[in-house]
Amino acid sequence: MAVIGDGALTSELAYEGLNNAGHLKRDFIVVLNDNKMSIAPNVGAISTYLSRVLTGRLYVSFRKEFKHLLNQMPGGSVALRAAKKFEEAMKTLISPGVLFEELGFIYVGPIEGHNIAAMVETFQNIKAFKQPVLVHLLTEKGKGYQPAEENRVKYHGVTAKKVAPRGSKTNAKPPKPSPPNYTKVFAKALIELAQEDERIIGITAAMPDGTGLDEFAKIFPDRFYDVGIAEQHAVAFSAGLASEGMKPVAAIYSTFLQRAYDQIFHEVCLQNLPVTFALDRAGLVGEDGPTHHGVFDLTYLRAFPHMVIMAPKDENELRHLLKTAIEYPGPAAVLFPRGSGVGVPLDPTIHSLEVGRGEVLREGEDLCFLALGNLVYPSLEAAEILAREGIEAGVVNMRFAKPVDANLVEEAARRVGRIVTVEENTIRGGFESAVLECLAERNLLAGISVKCLGVHDVFAPHGAPAILRKLEGLDPEGIAEAGRSLLTSSRPTAPPVLVHGETRAAR
């Protein structure tokens, strides 16, 4: 027995499974939980098709009345047999189960999914069937909990409610307003840019609220598309729009973009099309578990020619990098984390930045942190910790993982000779690999000490982001400790010097 939600029927993988099961013709039960919702309300032709359930109910009512009428007529039994054939024809026209029956399933339903007795009876009756059966259940998302029934999108998932401790003062000063979260900053920036350029299109895969594009849709309803739970189609659709001169922005959770790996390759990068990937929830996401951590995007996106990858250090830089990505004449990805920003002021206007150019935030003669994205500020804190110990650490906001700022990497290698790369991505093949490749290409590895910080080569568990970063050594204390260990494990007697175009530690 397999259970599937109606929202998942927007994905081709669901039909591949149904097609395979229908072909095998073995005893197999599929339960379709139809609540017209995934996380947001379902969209698309399949959702509309399943909504014909009401017609199916009318058909059942009509069927009962018609049988009663025939029984009252002379020769009713003959008429009933003829009506049976008519019934099958009518079912083909109006039943929501025709699609599944054509795939080789016996369609049962629709059944009230909150009626336990009816469901038990149904499953007892069909468990002896020797061919595939699809049971169509109608349910209500949030059933039994009024707030969820009234707001099914907001209460898709719930968190523990914070309760003030006993004895707390009710007249205490209200807390300072927290910084806006990255998603809202992204949405507002995209709206602002779209007001200037009518070619900008917003695309999401069943996550209009989660990506902030619901706000974009209110202002530009004709330039917004929710394609359902179908990231593959979202990317291919974006490529089609880009090929016709539009500027599509595909706002997709980092972990979900993996579903469209083949489309990124064939439809976007191979054709060098200007598609912008706005990857929300990049890095360690937290309480959604191992499936939702966006810690692989840097690695798999770096492999594609033409792709530009950038990550902002704060919410203000996100706005500028978004404009940079949209104006770039090829594929570009902007990676930003879940949650609140740093709290920096926002520039009055959005401007683009030079592709592949980072910035030095702090000078240091003992070692240098090359940091990317939301780990730039923790790296600055780590530098402050080390400064109190007499260790001077430089900090560079690299901004771009591809192309990496090779000049800044070379400068750190020649001037300091001790580098710590810091990223919230898997340690395999990400930003640290870009830095090491750069050093190797410029023949700068000799005499250079490099330590790479990132997510270990395991699937990160469920947990609050702050806790997970501490476990991975990506909090300020962990970054500072990496700097200390680099100094103690390999301290050259003098900074590297240039010898015949190469570097080596001075003897």
N, C-alpha and C positions, 0 to 999 in steps of 0.2 A: 504494500500500500504506500502511495506517495501523496503528499498534501502540497498543493500549490495555490498561491493567491492569484486573484484575477489580474492584479497589477503586473505580475511576472509574465503574463501572456503577451506583453509587448516585446519580449525578448525571443529571438529566433531559437535559442537553445531549448525553450519549452516545447516548441513544435518539433524540433529534432527528436526529443524524447518521446513525444506523443506518436510521431511517425514510426519510430522504431518499435514501440510497444504494440501499436496497431498492426504492424507487419508480422510480429512474432505470434500474435493471436493466442497468447497464454493467459492464464488467470492472473489478472493484475487489476488493482483498483486505484484509480486516481480520484482524489477528493479535491474539488475546486471550491475553495473558500472565496465566495464572491461578496465583498463588502464595498465594492466600487472605490476602494482606496488602496494605495500602496503606502507612501508617506504623505503625499499630496493626493488630491482627487485624481483618479485615472483619466487618461486622455487617449484619443485615437479611435480608430474604427473598431477595434476589437472590443473596447469598453462599450461603445455604442451598440455593438452586436449583442453583447451579453445583457444590455439594458432592455432588450426585448422580452425579458422575463415576464413583464406585465402582460404582454400579449399572450405568452404561454399560459398564464393564469386565466385569462379570458377564454382561451381555447378550452381549458379544462372545464370551466363553467358551462360553456356552450356544448361540450361533449355530453355532459350529464343531462342537460335539458333535452338535447336531441334524442338521446337514447330513451328517455322517458316518453317523449312524443311518439317514437316509433313503436314502443311497446303497447301503446293505446290503439294502434292501427291494425286492421286485418292484415295477416301475412307479415307481421312485424319481425319475425325471426329472419325471414329472407331479406327484408329491408336492412336488418342489423348487419348481416354479412356483407351486403353491398356497402353499407356505411363504414365498415371496417376498412375497406379499400380507400374510401373517400377520406377516412381519418388519416391514413398514412400520407395521402397526398397533401392534406391540410397541414399535417405535422411538418412536412418538408418545407412548406411555405412560411410557417410562423413560429416553429419551435426553436428556442435558442440552442438546442442540442444537435442540430443538423451537422454543423461543422465537425463535431466529435464523432458522430456516427459515420461520416464519410471517411474519417481516419481509422475506422475499424473498431470503435468503442460502442458498447451499449450505453446509451445516455439515460441517466436516472435523475429526475428532478424537474424543476427546482424544488428543494426541500427547505423548510424553515430550520436554519442552522442552530437556533437556540432552543429548539424543541427536542430535548434529549430522547424522549420516548420514541418519537418518529424516526430519529436517526438510528437508534438501536434496532428498531424493527427493520429499517431499510438495510442495514449492514448484515443482519441475520439472514435476510432474504437473498442477498446478492453474493454472499461469501462462497456459495457453492457453484457460482458461474464459472465456466471453463474458458472464458474469453475476456478481453479487457472491458472494464466498466468504468465510466466516469460518473461520479456522484456530484451533482451541482447543489451546493449549499448556499443559502442566502443568509448573511449575517450582518450585524451592525457594528462597526468599529467603535470600541469603547463601551459596549453594551453593559449596562448595570452601574456605570459611573458617570453621573450627570455631567461634570465638567468635560469629560472626554467625549460624551455624546454631543455636546454643544460645540466643541472645538476639537475636531478629530485630527487636525494637522498639528496643533500645538501639543496635544497630549498623545502623540504617536509614541513618545517615550517620556517617562517621568523621572524626576530625581527627588532625593530626600528633601523635605522642606526644612529650612533652617528655623529653629525655634529659639527665641531669646532665653538665656539661662535665668533661672529663678533669682529674684532679687535684683535683676538688672533695672536700671533707671529708665523710665519711659520718657523722661524729659531730656535725655541725653542729646547732644548735638547730632544732627543727621550726618551720615557718612558723606565724605566728598564724592562727587559723581565719578564713576569709573570711566576710563577711556573707552571710546567707541570700539566695538569689535571689528576685526578685519573684514568680515563679510559685509557689514554695513558701509564701511569706508569704500570697499570695492564697488558696491552697488551704486553709491552716490557718485563716485568718480566715473563709472561707466555711463550713467545718465548724463552727467555733465559733458562728457566727450561725445555722446550720441547726439546731444543738442547742437553740437558744432559740425558733426559729420553724419549725414543721413544714410551713409553706407554701412554704419555699424549695426550689427544684428546680434541679439542675445539668444543663446541656445542653451537649454539644460535638458537633463535626462531624469525627469520625474522629481527634481529637487528645486522647484522655483523658490520655496521659502528658505531652504537650507543654504542656497547660493546667493540669496538676496535678489534674484532676478524677478521676484514677484513685484518688487517696487518698480523695476524697469518696465515690466509688462503693463503697469497701470498708466504709465506715461507714453509708452510706445507699443500699444497692443498689436500693431501690424508689423512690428519688427522684433517680435518675441515668439519663440517656438519651444514648447515643451514636447519632446518626442517620446515621453514615457521611459520606462526602465529599459533603455536601448542605447547605451553609450556608443556601441558600434555605429548605429545609424546617426547619432548626433555628430560624430566625427566625419563620417562620409557625407552627411548633409552639409556640414560646414565647408568641406572641401568643394562641393558643388557650388555653393554660394560664392566662395572665394574665386573660383574659376570664372565667374561671371562679373567680377569687379566689386563684390561686396566685401565687407570687413567683419566676418563672423567672429564672435567671442564665445567659445564653448566653455561655460562655467560648470565644472565637474569636480566632484571630490577626488582628491589625489588617488586614493585606493581604488576608486571605481574606474578611473581612466585605463587601468590595466586591461579591462575587458575589451578595449578598442585598440589593442596593440597593433594588430594587423592593418587596421584602417589608418592609424598614424603613419605607418610605413608606406602603404601603397597609395592611399588617396591624398595624403597631405605632403609628407616629406619627399617622396619620390618625385612628385610634381612641383615641389618647392612653392607651395601655395601659402598665401598670407593668412593663416588661421591662428588666432590667439587662443591659447589654452589657459584659462584662469583656474588654477588648481587650488581650491579651498581645502582646508584640513590637511595641509602638507605637514609632515613630521609626526611626532608622537601625539596622537589625538586624545587618548585617555580612556574614559569609561565605556567606550564602545567595543573594546576588546581587540584581539589581534587582527581581525578582518578589516579594521578601519584605520589602522596606522598608515599614514602616507609616507613610508620610509624607503620606497623603492623607485620613485619617479625619476630622481636624478640619475640613477643608474641606467634605467631602461631608455630614458629619453636621450641621454648623452650619446648613445650608440648611433643615432640617426643623423646622416648628413643634413645640412641646412638648418637644423634645429638650434635655436637660441634659448638658453635657460637662465632665468634670473630669479632672485629671491630678495625681497626687501628687508631691511633691518628694522623698519617700523611702519606705522600706518601712513605717514606722510610720503615715505619713499615708495610705498605700494602704488599710490596714485600716479607718481611719475613713471614708474616702471610699466604700469598698465598702458599709459600713452605710448611709451617706448615700444612695447610689444605690438600694439595696434598699428603703429606707423612703420614697423619693420616689414620689408617686402618679402617675407618668407615666414615659415612657421616659428612661433615663439611661445614659450611657456612661462607664466608667472606663478611662482609657488609661494603661498602664504599660509600661516598657521590658523588653527581654530582659536577662538577666544579673543580677549581684549588686546588692544594695541598697547604701546608703551606709554602713551599719554603726551606725545610731542605735539606742538601746534601744527596745524595744517597750513601750507602755503596758500595764499589767495588764488593763485592760478596753477594749473597743472602744466608741466613742461616735460619734454622727453629728455632722456639721459643718453650719453654716448654708449653705444653697445660695446661691451667688453671692457669697460673702464670702472675700476673700483676706487676707493678713497682711503687714505691713511687717516685714522682717527686718533692715534696715539703713537708717539715715537718711543723706541726702547732699544737699548744697546745689548741687552743680554739674550733676548729671544723675541720672537714675533708670532702673534696669533693671527693666522689667516682665517677669518670667520665668515660664515655665509648665513644670510637670512636672520631668523629670530634668535640665533645664538651669538650675534654680534654684541648685544648689550651684556649678556652673561660673560662674554670674553672681556669686556671693559671692566666689569666688576672683578673678574679674576686678576686683571692687571693691577687693580687697586689693592687687592689682597697681597699680591707679590711685592708691590711698591713699599708696603709697610714692613716688609722683610728685607728691604734693600735690593730687590731684584727689579730691574727695569724691563718691562715687557711692552713691546709695541702691539698695536691692534689695527688690522686692516679690514675694512668692510669690503669684501670682494664683489658683492652684488651679483656677479655673473659666474655661473658654473660652466657655461659654454657660450661664447669663448671666454676662457679664464684670462684675467689681466696678466699676461706673461711678463710685462715690464715690472709690475709690483712684486710678482713672485721672484723674479731675478734680483730685484733690488734687496728684498729681504734675505735672499740666499747669499749675496755678495757682502752685504753690510753687516748682517748679524750671524748668519750661518746656522741658526737653530730655529726651526719652524714647527709650529703646532697647527695643524688644520683642524677646524671645528665645524661640524655640520650635524644636522638632525636627519640623517639619511643612513641607510645601511653602509657599513664600513667597506663593503665590497663594490668597487666600480663607480663610486660617486664623486663628490667634489675632491676628496683627497687623491683619487686617482688622476683627476685632471691636473692637480698641482704636481704630482710625481711625474706625470707624462711631460709636463712643461719643463721641469728640471732636467729630465733625461734628454729632451730634444735640444736643450741649450747647453748640454754637457756640464751641468752644475751639480750633479749628485756627489761628486768626489769631495769629501771633507764637509759635507752638509749633514746635519742631524735633523731628522724629521720624525715627528710623532703625529699619528692620525687619530682623531677622536670622532666617533660616530656611534650609531646603533650597532651593537654586537651582531654577529652572524647567527642570530636566532630570531624567532618571531616574538616580538615584544608582547608582554602579557597585558591583561586588563589592569587599569590603574590610573590615578590622577596624573596628568602630565608632569607636575613637579616631582612626584615620587619616581616616575619612570626616568626622568632626566637624571635624577640623583643616582639611580641604580646604574645608569649607563655612563656616569661620570661626566655628564653634560651640564651640570649646574656650576655656578661660579667656583665653588670649592673644588669640584672635580677637575675643572679646567685649570685652576691654579696648581693643583697637585700634578697634573700632566706637565706643566711648565717646570715645576721643581724637579721632577724625575728626569726630564730631558737634560736639565743642567747637570745633575749629579751623575747621570749615566754616560754622558759624552760631552765633556767640556773641553773644547780645543784650547790650546795655550794662547792662541791669538785668533782674531777673526780670519776667515778665509781670504786669500789674496788671489788676484788674477795672475796666472802663469801660462803664457803662450795661448791665450784664448780660453783657458780652462781655469777652474778653481780647485784649490786644495788647501788644507789646513796648513798654516805656517808652522814650520818646525822650530 
